[in-house]
Amino acid sequence: MHGELPRTNVTAAPAKAGGRTRRFIAYAVVLIAVGGALFYVFGTQQQQQQQQQRGGRFAASGPAPVLAAAAKLSDVPVYIDAVGTTKALNTVTVRPQVDGKLISVVFKEGQDVQKGDVLARIDPTTYQAALDQALAKKAQDEALLNNAKNDLARYQQLAATNAINKQQADTQKSLVAQYTAQVQSDQAAVESAQATLAYTTVKAPIAGRTGIRQVDEGNIVRASDSTGIVVITQLKPIAVLFNLPQQYLSQVNDAFAKGPLEVDAQRSDNNAIVDRGALLVVDNQVDASTGTVKLKAEFPNANLQLWPGQFTNVRLLIDTLKQVVTIPTGAVQRGPTGTFVYVVKDDNAVTVRPIMVQKQDEIQTVVKNGVTPPERVVTTGFARLKEGAKVAIGSDTPAAATPSAARPRGQRPAGASPTNGERRPRADGSTRPAAPK
């Protein structure tokens, strides 16, 4: 109707108010959850840090656990390491020296043979015939020579009585010399035929081991064949060739001039000596392209540990340092002023001692000065060491009555990390990390 007021929706307003209330409650719940999570995370981390700090203070108390070793006097060999190639002292390709049919092969592949052993035979028929022909020719010329000698004797008697002309006797004498030379030529032909016939029996020229047969029985072989019948390799003794940088040349020559130098052939992991030999020769020139000099050593190879063509690690003994001070290489530390060690005094306190290293490898170090036997040096456990720090050596480390003592051996506090590459000493005295379980 005209003049009436517009009606209002009394149900819409309460519905909107209820929706806002539910959203407010949801936002509040989310905020409370986020706040609780943040409090839990940061509060737990702070608590852990405090526990770590307390644990660190407890762990740092008492003597530092270390391992130590005594310096000692010993003879130290000086080696030069290299990688060499094994090579047979002698290798021969057995080739036929005459042409013909291979009628038999009497060796087995991989067989050890001695010098002069029969390896194969070639058909000797034609070469035997040539020898018989040379022998017959020699017999014929010998008969002519004997007849000429008899005539010469008669002519000389007649010439002495002037029964014949002296010139006739001289002519007969020349004929005898001619037949003598012919017989000598026949003898040479016989020897040549005998040698050719002997070549039909193929023999081993050296002692060694046969390889794989290159030709089978029944084939025609020729002296011009390049492959040969078999290759014989001498395995006992055997040689190893290796190269050294030219800066070692003077040391090697000086040592070699005093006497034979020992050379060790090592296994690939260098944990065992395969064979022990001696240096044979140093090459007479340096390879300008590589700056190295070639050396050759000989090994008995009694048990065939070395094989031609294989690579092997070798070490050349050039000197022996007599009665020098040695310590484990793990004890040597390096700082801004040079190398030093931690020396353990009688009261189990350590002192920093500068040293001069004369020679060092992965196992031991030769100390020129700075340590005197039987002083002890720390080999493991350097993280807490400083001048005058107390140490507990090896299994004598006391178990402190602190929370850190409740932890299993070798386990660090939660969140702690190793410092300076430290490896804690194990019960067996080694410094290797325990194998994963």
TIKOLVEX-15237 format. One record per residue (C-alpha): x, y, z. Coordinates in pm, 1 decimal. Each point is the difference from the previous one (the first is absolute). Last residue first. Example, Ala and Ser with C-alpha at 12.3 -4.5 7.8 and 13.67 -1.06 7.14 Angstrom:
% TIKOLVEX-15237
<atom u="1367.0" v="-106.0" w="714.0"/>
<atom u="-137.0" v="-344.0" w="66.0"/>
This chain:
% TIKOLVEX-15237
<atom u="7739.5" v="-5157.0" w="1227.3"/>
<atom u="228.9" v="265.7" w="-140.5"/>
<atom u="373.3" v="-73.4" w="44.8"/>
<atom u="160.7" v="191.4" w="283.3"/>
<atom u="209.1" v="299.1" w="-102.2"/>
<atom u="370.6" v="-76.1" w="-21.7"/>
<atom u="215.2" v="139.9" w="277.0"/>
<atom u="126.6" v="-328.1" w="137.9"/>
<atom u="73.3" v="-71.5" w="367.7"/>
<atom u="-226.4" v="-302.5" w="26.7"/>
<atom u="-243.4" v="188.8" w="221.3"/>
<atom u="-38.8" v="274.3" w="-258.0"/>
<atom u="161.5" v="340.1" w="18.4"/>
<atom u="-226.7" v="288.0" w="-110.3"/>
<atom u="61.5" v="130.6" w="-349.5"/>
<atom u="44.4" v="375.0" w="-26.0"/>
<atom u="-47.3" v="159.9" w="-343.6"/>
<atom u="62.9" v="345.8" w="141.9"/>
<atom u="-311.9" v="-16.1" w="217.9"/>
<atom u="-264.9" v="-271.6" w="-7.4"/>
<atom u="-359.2" v="120.1" w="32.3"/>
<atom u="-224.8" v="23.3" w="304.3"/>
<atom u="-376.1" v="9.0" w="-53.6"/>
<atom u="-72.7" v="-256.6" w="268.2"/>
<atom u="314.2" v="-76.8" w="197.7"/>
<atom u="257.3" v="-217.7" w="-176.2"/>
<atom u="-4.4" v="-380.3" w="5.7"/>
<atom u="345.8" v="-166.6" w="7.0"/>
<atom u="-79.7" v="-214.2" w="302.7"/>
<atom u="-371.4" v="-14.0" w="78.2"/>
<atom u="-134.4" v="298.5" w="195.2"/>
<atom u="-41.6" v="-24.5" w="376.2"/>
<atom u="344.9" v="148.7" w="54.4"/>
<atom u="-113.7" v="323.6" w="-166.2"/>
<atom u="-250.2" v="51.4" w="279.9"/>
<atom u="293.2" v="30.3" w="239.4"/>
<atom u="189.7" v="-236.5" w="223.8"/>
<atom u="306.0" v="7.1" w="-229.1"/>
<atom u="121.8" v="-333.9" w="-138.1"/>
<atom u="378.8" v="4.3" w="32.7"/>
<atom u="222.4" v="-43.0" w="-314.8"/>
<atom u="260.3" v="-266.8" w="81.3"/>
<atom u="-99.6" v="-194.6" w="-313.7"/>
<atom u="211.6" v="226.8" w="-222.2"/>
<atom u="176.7" v="293.6" w="155.0"/>
<atom u="-177.6" v="242.5" w="231.5"/>
<atom u="106.2" v="356.7" w="-68.7"/>
<atom u="59.6" v="318.1" w="198.4"/>
<atom u="41.5" v="323.2" w="-194.5"/>
<atom u="329.2" v="189.7" w="50.2"/>
<atom u="6.4" v="162.9" w="-344.1"/>
<atom u="-319.9" v="-84.5" w="-182.3"/>
<atom u="-194.1" v="-311.6" w="-81.7"/>
<atom u="-378.2" v="-18.7" w="-11.2"/>
<atom u="-37.9" v="-93.3" w="-368.8"/>
<atom u="326.3" v="-196.6" w="-33.9"/>
<atom u="-130.3" v="-351.1" w="75.0"/>
<atom u="231.1" v="-238.5" w="-189.9"/>
<atom u="378.6" v="-39.6" w="-43.0"/>
<atom u="133.4" v="176.4" w="309.7"/>
<atom u="376.6" v="-25.6" w="38.0"/>
<atom u="196.6" v="-196.0" w="260.2"/>
<atom u="366.8" v="61.3" w="70.1"/>
<atom u="218.9" v="-314.1" w="-21.8"/>
<atom u="177.1" v="126.3" w="-204.2"/>
<atom u="79.5" v="366.1" w="-66.7"/>
<atom u="-227.7" v="236.6" w="-190.6"/>
<atom u="76.5" v="340.5" w="-152.5"/>
<atom u="260.5" v="-93.1" w="-262.0"/>
<atom u="27.6" v="-187.1" w="-328.4"/>
<atom u="-326.3" v="-182.9" w="45.2"/>
<atom u="-65.5" v="-292.8" w="-237.0"/>
<atom u="-373.2" v="-44.3" w="-45.5"/>
<atom u="-194.4" v="-324.8" w="-8.2"/>
<atom u="-300.8" v="-155.1" w="-169.8"/>
<atom u="-121.3" v="216.9" w="-290.1"/>
<atom u="351.3" v="111.3" w="-87.4"/>
<atom u="238.9" v="256.9" w="141.1"/>
<atom u="366.7" v="87.6" w="-15.8"/>
<atom u="212.9" v="262.9" w="175.9"/>
<atom u="-270.1" v="178.3" w="199.4"/>
<atom u="116.9" v="276.8" w="230.4"/>
<atom u="-191.3" v="23.4" w="327.4"/>
<atom u="-170.0" v="267.2" w="211.8"/>
<atom u="-110.3" v="-132.2" w="343.1"/>
<atom u="-335.5" v="89.9" w="159.4"/>
<atom u="-23.2" v="-133.5" w="352.4"/>
<atom u="-236.3" v="-256.6" w="139.8"/>
<atom u="-71.5" v="-86.1" w="363.0"/>
<atom u="2.2" v="-364.1" w="104.7"/>
<atom u="231.0" v="74.5" w="299.0"/>
<atom u="292.2" v="-169.5" w="-179.8"/>
<atom u="-39.6" v="225.2" w="-301.6"/>
<atom u="-204.7" v="-75.9" w="-312.5"/>
<atom u="139.6" v="173.0" w="-308.9"/>
<atom u="-250.7" v="162.8" w="-234.0"/>
<atom u="162.6" v="28.8" w="-340.8"/>
<atom u="105.3" v="282.8" w="-228.6"/>
<atom u="35.5" v="92.1" w="-367.7"/>
<atom u="26.2" v="359.4" w="-119.1"/>
<atom u="-57.0" v="344.6" w="149.2"/>
<atom u="-359.0" v="41.7" w="-123.1"/>
<atom u="-86.9" v="-352.6" w="108.1"/>
<atom u="50.1" v="-357.0" w="-108.0"/>
<atom u="-40.4" v="-309.7" w="213.5"/>
<atom u="207.0" v="-319.8" w="-4.9"/>
<atom u="-132.7" v="-275.2" w="228.0"/>
<atom u="-181.7" v="-183.2" w="-280.7"/>
<atom u="333.4" v="-58.8" w="-172.3"/>
<atom u="101.2" v="-235.2" w="278.8"/>
<atom u="341.6" v="87.0" w="148.6"/>
<atom u="356.0" v="-77.6" w="-112.1"/>
<atom u="340.7" v="109.9" w="127.4"/>
<atom u="285.2" v="-125.3" w="-220.9"/>
<atom u="217.7" v="-304.6" w="54.5"/>
<atom u="135.1" v="-41.7" w="-355.3"/>
<atom u="-180.6" v="153.6" w="-296.5"/>
<atom u="1.5" v="-261.1" w="-276.4"/>
<atom u="52.3" v="100.1" w="-364.0"/>
<atom u="-107.4" v="-56.3" w="-361.0"/>
<atom u="-262.2" v="-272.9" w="35.7"/>
<atom u="-211.3" v="-0.3" w="-316.6"/>
<atom u="-372.2" v="-58.8" w="29.2"/>
<atom u="-214.0" v="-172.2" w="-258.8"/>
<atom u="-372.0" v="-11.3" w="-71.0"/>
<atom u="-90.0" v="-239.0" w="-278.7"/>
<atom u="-152.8" v="24.2" w="-345.8"/>
<atom u="-35.9" v="-321.6" w="-199.2"/>
<atom u="156.9" v="-58.9" w="-341.7"/>
<atom u="202.8" v="-307.6" w="88.1"/>
<atom u="-120.5" v="-171.8" w="316.9"/>
<atom u="131.8" v="38.1" w="353.9"/>
<atom u="-85.2" v="-240.2" w="282.6"/>
<atom u="140.5" v="-288.6" w="-203.3"/>
<atom u="107.9" v="-189.3" w="313.7"/>
<atom u="374.8" v="43.9" w="-53.8"/>
<atom u="-32.9" v="346.3" w="-149.7"/>
<atom u="375.2" v="56.2" w="43.7"/>
<atom u="-40.9" v="376.6" w="-54.0"/>
<atom u="206.4" v="232.9" w="-221.5"/>
<atom u="-20.5" v="379.6" w="2.5"/>
<atom u="9.7" v="247.5" w="-287.9"/>
<atom u="-0.6" v="378.7" w="28.7"/>
<atom u="-130.7" v="271.3" w="-231.8"/>
<atom u="65.6" v="369.3" w="62.8"/>
<atom u="-271.7" v="262.2" w="19.6"/>
<atom u="-42.3" v="356.7" w="-122.6"/>
<atom u="-301.6" v="-99.2" w="-209.9"/>
<atom u="84.1" v="131.7" w="-348.3"/>
<atom u="374.1" v="24.2" w="65.8"/>
<atom u="29.7" v="-369.1" w="86.0"/>
<atom u="318.8" v="-9.0" w="204.8"/>
<atom u="298.0" v="-191.2" w="-139.4"/>
<atom u="229.0" v="-294.4" w="74.8"/>
<atom u="-270.4" v="-218.5" w="152.1"/>
<atom u="66.2" v="-126.4" w="351.7"/>
<atom u="80.6" v="-370.3" w="9.3"/>
<atom u="-52.5" v="-322.7" w="189.7"/>
<atom u="-170.0" v="96.9" w="326.8"/>
<atom u="-53.2" v="-299.3" w="225.6"/>
<atom u="-287.9" v="-229.0" w="89.0"/>
<atom u="-266.5" v="-68.2" w="261.7"/>
<atom u="-335.1" v="-152.3" w="-81.5"/>
<atom u="-367.5" v="49.9" w="85.1"/>
<atom u="51.3" v="225.4" w="300.9"/>
<atom u="-325.7" v="52.2" w="186.9"/>
<atom u="-231.8" v="283.6" w="99.9"/>
<atom u="74.0" v="224.7" w="-298.2"/>
<atom u="-365.2" v="-32.3" w="-115.4"/>
<atom u="108.6" v="-110.3" w="-349.1"/>
<atom u="249.8" v="-247.9" w="145.6"/>
<atom u="358.4" v="110.7" w="21.7"/>
<atom u="315.5" v="-63.2" w="-201.0"/>
<atom u="298.4" v="90.1" w="216.9"/>
<atom u="330.3" v="129.1" w="-138.6"/>
<atom u="333.7" v="-31.9" w="180.2"/>
<atom u="293.9" v="201.3" w="-129.1"/>
<atom u="329.1" v="-166.1" w="-91.1"/>
<atom u="311.4" v="181.4" w="121.3"/>
<atom u="157.2" v="336.6" w="79.9"/>
<atom u="-39.8" v="139.2" w="-353.0"/>
<atom u="-371.6" v="-79.0" w="12.6"/>
<atom u="-43.9" v="229.3" w="302.9"/>
<atom u="163.5" v="294.7" w="-172.4"/>
<atom u="-183.9" v="-72.4" w="-326.0"/>
<atom u="-336.6" v="-22.5" w="176.9"/>
<atom u="51.1" v="323.2" w="192.1"/>
<atom u="115.8" v="185.7" w="-312.8"/>
<atom u="-296.3" v="-123.9" w="-203.6"/>
<atom u="-270.8" v="82.9" w="253.6"/>
<atom u="-64.6" v="344.7" w="-151.8"/>
<atom u="-47.9" v="-169.5" w="-339.2"/>
<atom u="-334.6" v="-144.2" w="99.0"/>
<atom u="3.7" v="-380.9" w="9.4"/>
<atom u="-118.3" v="-246.4" w="-263.8"/>
<atom u="-56.8" v="-373.9" w="28.0"/>
<atom u="95.5" v="-318.6" w="-185.0"/>
<atom u="-41.1" v="-335.8" w="174.4"/>
<atom u="197.2" v="-307.3" w="-106.8"/>
<atom u="-54.9" v="-374.9" w="36.7"/>
<atom u="212.7" v="-292.2" w="115.2"/>
<atom u="-159.9" v="-243.4" w="-61.9"/>
<atom u="-281.0" v="88.0" w="-242.3"/>
<atom u="178.0" v="-41.5" w="-335.5"/>
<atom u="-257.4" v="23.8" w="-276.3"/>
<atom u="-26.7" v="-236.6" w="-296.3"/>
<atom u="-223.7" v="104.3" w="-290.5"/>
<atom u="-134.6" v="-271.1" w="-230.9"/>
<atom u="8.0" v="-109.2" w="-365.3"/>
<atom u="97.9" v="325.2" w="-168.7"/>
<atom u="-221.9" v="294.7" w="-77.0"/>
<atom u="239.2" v="164.1" w="-244.0"/>
<atom u="17.8" v="-280.8" w="-257.9"/>
<atom u="301.1" v="45.3" w="-231.3"/>
<atom u="153.7" v="-333.9" w="100.0"/>
<atom u="-307.8" v="-173.7" w="-128.2"/>
<atom u="-256.7" v="-230.7" w="153.2"/>
<atom u="-242.3" v="-227.9" w="-182.5"/>
<atom u="-271.7" v="-116.5" w="236.8"/>
<atom u="-40.9" v="-358.5" w="115.5"/>
<atom u="35.0" v="69.2" w="374.7"/>
<atom u="-148.5" v="328.7" w="109.6"/>
<atom u="150.5" v="347.5" w="5.4"/>
<atom u="16.9" v="275.1" w="263.6"/>
<atom u="4.9" v="-215.8" w="313.1"/>
<atom u="-84.9" v="204.2" w="313.1"/>
<atom u="292.2" v="71.0" w="228.0"/>
<atom u="299.1" v="-211.3" w="93.2"/>
<atom u="175.5" v="53.6" w="329.8"/>
<atom u="372.6" v="50.3" w="34.1"/>
<atom u="343.3" v="-137.2" w="-77.9"/>
<atom u="147.7" v="141.1" w="-318.6"/>
<atom u="44.1" v="-101.3" w="-367.2"/>
<atom u="-266.5" v="-272.9" w="20.4"/>
<atom u="48.3" v="-245.6" w="-285.3"/>
<atom u="-158.1" v="-33.0" w="-346.6"/>
<atom u="115.1" v="-318.3" w="-177.1"/>
<atom u="-5.3" v="86.4" w="-369.9"/>
<atom u="284.6" v="238.8" w="76.1"/>
<atom u="230.0" v="-299.7" w="39.0"/>
<atom u="-38.8" v="-74.9" w="-371.7"/>
<atom u="113.8" v="350.3" w="-83.9"/>
<atom u="300.4" v="-43.0" w="228.0"/>
<atom u="88.6" v="-332.3" w="-162.1"/>
<atom u="-35.5" v="149.2" w="-346.9"/>
<atom u="231.9" v="285.5" w="95.1"/>
<atom u="250.8" v="-244.8" w="148.3"/>
<atom u="-6.9" v="-206.8" w="-318.6"/>
<atom u="45.2" v="307.5" w="-217.6"/>
<atom u="299.1" v="104.6" w="211.1"/>
<atom u="150.1" v="-345.9" w="-42.8"/>
<atom u="-52.3" v="20.6" w="-376.7"/>
<atom u="187.1" v="328.0" w="-7.2"/>
<atom u="287.3" v="-163.4" w="189.2"/>
<atom u="-2.9" v="-284.8" w="-252.8"/>
<atom u="18.4" v="249.1" w="-284.7"/>
<atom u="292.5" v="178.4" w="163.2"/>
<atom u="188.5" v="-330.0" w="19.1"/>
<atom u="-86.9" v="-80.6" w="-363.1"/>
<atom u="156.7" v="328.8" w="-112.9"/>
<atom u="307.4" v="-53.9" w="214.9"/>
<atom u="48.8" v="-343.9" w="-158.4"/>
<atom u="-37.9" v="150.2" w="-347.9"/>
<atom u="267.2" v="257.8" w="82.3"/>
<atom u="244.4" v="-279.7" w="90.8"/>
<atom u="-78.6" v="-179.2" w="-325.4"/>
<atom u="94.0" v="313.8" w="-193.8"/>
<atom u="327.1" v="22.3" w="194.7"/>
<atom u="83.2" v="-360.3" w="-87.9"/>
<atom u="-64.4" v="66.0" w="-368.5"/>
<atom u="224.8" v="304.7" w="10.3"/>
<atom u="285.2" v="-212.2" w="123.1"/>
<atom u="7.6" v="-180.1" w="-333.7"/>
<atom u="24.9" v="-371.7" w="31.7"/>
<atom u="277.7" v="-254.4" w="57.0"/>
<atom u="222.6" v="270.9" w="146.7"/>
<atom u="81.0" v="-235.1" w="290.6"/>
<atom u="-167.6" v="236.7" w="255.0"/>
<atom u="-278.2" v="62.6" w="-250.3"/>
<atom u="-84.8" v="-369.9" w="3.4"/>
<atom u="-31.4" v="-5.7" w="378.7"/>
<atom u="-211.6" v="321.1" w="3.5"/>
<atom u="-226.1" v="-134.2" w="-266.6"/>
<atom u="-66.2" v="-318.1" w="198.2"/>
<atom u="-95.4" v="194.5" w="318.7"/>
<atom u="-217.3" v="240.3" w="-198.4"/>
<atom u="-185.9" v="-290.7" w="-159.6"/>
<atom u="-84.0" v="-138.6" w="345.0"/>
<atom u="-118.2" v="341.7" w="121.5"/>
<atom u="-221.4" v="42.2" w="-303.8"/>
<atom u="-163.0" v="-338.5" w="65.0"/>
<atom u="-68.5" v="96.5" w="362.2"/>
<atom u="-149.2" v="333.3" w="-105.0"/>
<atom u="-226.9" v="-161.7" w="-257.7"/>
<atom u="-132.0" v="-237.8" w="266.7"/>
<atom u="-54.7" v="290.1" w="244.1"/>
<atom u="-193.5" v="183.8" w="-269.5"/>
<atom u="-241.8" v="-290.2" w="-39.3"/>
<atom u="-42.5" v="-43.9" w="377.1"/>
<atom u="-79.8" v="371.8" w="38.7"/>
<atom u="-259.2" v="-13.6" w="-273.4"/>
<atom u="-163.3" v="-299.9" w="167.6"/>
<atom u="-13.6" v="179.2" w="336.9"/>
<atom u="-156.4" v="306.4" w="-158.0"/>
<atom u="-266.7" v="-213.0" w="-169.2"/>
<atom u="-78.6" v="-179.3" w="325.8"/>
<atom u="-41.5" v="336.5" w="172.3"/>
<atom u="-235.8" v="125.7" w="-269.7"/>
<atom u="-205.6" v="-317.6" w="32.4"/>
<atom u="-29.1" v="50.0" w="375.9"/>
<atom u="-120.0" v="354.6" w="-64.7"/>
<atom u="-268.6" v="-118.6" w="-239.0"/>
<atom u="-133.1" v="-258.6" w="245.8"/>
<atom u="23.8" v="202.0" w="325.6"/>
<atom u="-375.0" v="69.9" w="57.1"/>
<atom u="-2.1" v="253.5" w="285.0"/>
<atom u="11.5" v="-96.5" w="367.7"/>
<atom u="-119.6" v="186.2" w="309.3"/>
<atom u="100.8" v="108.0" w="352.4"/>
<atom u="309.6" v="-206.7" w="75.7"/>
<atom u="172.1" v="108.3" w="323.3"/>
<atom u="332.7" v="175.8" w="-55.6"/>
<atom u="-38.3" v="261.7" w="276.0"/>
<atom u="-247.3" v="-123.9" w="254.5"/>
<atom u="-376.6" v="6.6" w="-27.6"/>
<atom u="-281.6" v="98.7" w="235.2"/>
<atom u="-331.9" v="-81.1" w="-165.6"/>
<atom u="-269.2" v="264.5" w="-45.8"/>
<atom u="-115.9" v="-150.3" w="-328.7"/>
<atom u="120.1" v="-354.8" w="-33.6"/>
<atom u="307.5" v="-97.0" w="-200.7"/>
<atom u="51.4" v="-274.9" w="-257.2"/>
<atom u="-138.0" v="155.3" w="-318.3"/>
<atom u="31.0" v="-240.0" w="-296.0"/>
<atom u="13.9" v="-11.1" w="-382.2"/>
<atom u="26.8" v="371.6" w="-70.4"/>
<atom u="38.9" v="-1.4" w="-377.2"/>
<atom u="293.0" v="185.1" w="-146.3"/>
<atom u="204.0" v="315.5" w="-18.5"/>
<atom u="310.2" v="44.4" w="211.7"/>
<atom u="91.8" v="218.0" w="298.1"/>
<atom u="-334.9" v="-40.0" w="173.2"/>
<atom u="-79.4" v="274.6" w="252.8"/>
<atom u="15.4" v="-14.9" w="381.0"/>
<atom u="-89.2" v="346.3" w="131.0"/>
<atom u="241.4" v="58.1" w="287.9"/>
<atom u="-47.8" v="203.4" w="318.9"/>
<atom u="284.3" v="54.2" w="244.9"/>
<atom u="14.4" v="191.3" w="328.8"/>
<atom u="-379.1" v="1.9" w="11.8"/>
<atom u="-158.1" v="333.5" w="84.5"/>
<atom u="-193.2" v="125.6" w="300.6"/>
<atom u="-100.1" v="364.0" w="-15.8"/>
<atom u="80.4" v="228.9" w="290.2"/>
<atom u="-173.9" v="244.4" w="231.7"/>
<atom u="228.8" v="199.8" w="227.8"/>
<atom u="96.9" v="48.7" w="363.3"/>
<atom u="338.6" v="123.9" w="120.3"/>
<atom u="98.4" v="-153.6" w="332.2"/>
<atom u="207.9" v="116.9" w="296.7"/>
<atom u="33.4" v="-268.9" w="265.1"/>
<atom u="-26.5" v="112.3" w="365.0"/>
<atom u="224.4" v="-153.8" w="265.7"/>
<atom u="-145.3" v="57.5" w="345.3"/>
<atom u="12.3" v="221.2" w="306.6"/>
<atom u="-326.4" v="53.1" w="182.1"/>
<atom u="-261.5" v="261.4" w="83.2"/>
<atom u="-267.3" v="-134.7" w="231.1"/>
<atom u="-363.6" v="-10.5" w="-103.7"/>
<atom u="-306.1" v="174.7" w="137.7"/>
<atom u="-376.4" v="-34.8" w="-10.8"/>
<atom u="-218.7" v="268.9" w="150.5"/>
<atom u="-283.1" v="56.9" w="247.3"/>
<atom u="8.0" v="360.1" w="133.6"/>
<atom u="31.8" v="22.9" w="376.7"/>
<atom u="-305.7" v="109.2" w="201.1"/>
<atom u="-278.1" v="244.1" w="-86.7"/>
<atom u="-81.5" v="78.7" w="-359.7"/>
<atom u="-285.2" v="-246.7" w="-8.2"/>
<atom u="-177.8" v="168.6" w="293.6"/>
<atom u="25.2" v="341.3" w="-157.9"/>
<atom u="-120.3" v="-138.8" w="-328.1"/>
<atom u="-291.8" v="-177.4" w="170.0"/>
<atom u="-111.0" v="327.9" w="161.7"/>
<atom u="25.6" v="176.2" w="-334.6"/>
<atom u="-180.2" v="-286.5" w="-172.5"/>
<atom u="-277.3" v="7.9" w="259.9"/>
<atom u="-35.9" v="375.4" w="-44.8"/>
<atom u="-10.1" v="-44.2" w="-375.2"/>
<atom u="-261.9" v="-273.3" w="36.3"/>
<atom u="-217.1" v="225.8" w="216.7"/>
<atom u="28.7" v="281.3" w="-250.6"/>
<atom u="-92.7" v="-236.9" w="-281.4"/>
<atom u="-300.3" v="-132.1" w="196.4"/>
<atom u="-127.0" v="352.3" w="76.5"/>
<atom u="41.5" v="108.2" w="-359.7"/>
<atom u="-194.9" v="-293.2" w="-138.6"/>
<atom u="-268.5" v="-30.7" w="270.1"/>
<atom u="-63.5" v="373.6" w="17.7"/>
<atom u="-27.8" v="18.3" w="-376.7"/>
<atom u="-244.3" v="-292.9" w="-4.4"/>
<atom u="-211.7" v="149.7" w="278.5"/>
<atom u="-16.6" v="334.6" w="-178.0"/>
<atom u="-105.8" v="-165.4" w="-321.9"/>
<atom u="-274.2" v="-198.9" w="177.3"/>
<atom u="-129.8" v="308.8" w="189.8"/>
<atom u="-7.9" v="201.9" w="-321.8"/>
<atom u="-192.9" v="-272.3" w="-180.8"/>
<atom u="-257.5" v="-29.8" w="283.9"/>
<atom u="-49.3" v="376.1" w="7.1"/>
<atom u="-52.4" v="14.2" w="-374.7"/>
<atom u="-264.6" v="-275.2" w="24.6"/>
<atom u="-181.7" v="180.3" w="287.4"/>
<atom u="-7.2" v="324.2" w="-197.7"/>
<atom u="-134.9" v="-179.9" w="-305.2"/>
<atom u="-277.6" v="-157.8" w="210.1"/>
<atom u="-96.0" v="337.3" w="150.4"/>
<atom u="-13.0" v="168.1" w="-342.4"/>
<atom u="-236.5" v="-269.6" w="-128.0"/>
<atom u="-236.0" v="38.7" w="300.5"/>
<atom u="-29.4" v="375.3" w="-53.3"/>
<atom u="-89.3" v="-54.7" w="-366.5"/>
<atom u="-276.4" v="-246.1" w="93.9"/>
<atom u="-139.0" v="232.5" w="269.6"/>
<atom u="-34.8" v="283.0" w="-256.4"/>
<atom u="-169.3" v="-208.0" w="-270.2"/>
<atom u="-297.4" v="-121.6" w="214.4"/>
<atom u="-166.9" v="344.1" w="60.4"/>
<atom u="-20.7" v="74.4" w="-370.6"/>
<atom u="-153.3" v="358.2" w="7.0"/>
<atom u="-338.9" v="100.6" w="-136.9"/>
<atom u="-37.0" v="328.5" w="-185.6"/>
<atom u="-239.6" v="257.8" w="163.4"/>
<atom u="-356.3" v="24.2" w="-130.9"/>
<atom u="-122.7" v="324.1" w="-174.3"/>
<atom u="-153.3" v="-167.9" w="-303.7"/>
<atom u="-107.2" v="-346.9" w="56.3"/>
